[in-house]
Amino acid sequence: MAEKARSRPTPGTSVDVALRTFAAKFEQATTRRPGALLFRMTGDNGGDFYVHSTSTGCSVSREASAEPPRVEVIGSAHRIIAILSGSKEGRRQFAAGGMRVRGDLQYLSDIAYELGLITAPFWLEST
């Protein structure tokens, strides 16, 4: 299977722009479920950012919901923005020790693969 061309982020892409762009794509995902994704970013422009998924759509905020997040992604803001914008492949960044993840890894794999953030699912379905 041919690999999709990776897009380059615009220099200085902000966390806010990257997350809002991601949320718009996430809203259209067929594998999306209600609940929050938490991006815990370190470094310049870091902080805790939530992408909330509801039956009516997605939103970005710094406020946690009443329920714990389905998935938590922890890493530098620079690296996470690069993954969300498509200039770095998520599995490679994780394997290189560039970030940590917690929560429902199957869900994260499904979403990341559908949105093109990883080139292959974390594991193949057993038959």
Protein Blocks (a to p, Z undefined) as FASTA:
>chain_A
ZZdddddddehiafklmmmmmmmmmmmpmkbccdddddddehehiacddddddfkbccdd
fbdcfbdcfbdcdddfklmmmmmnopacfklmmmnopaccedjfklmmmmmmmnopafbd
fbdcdZZ
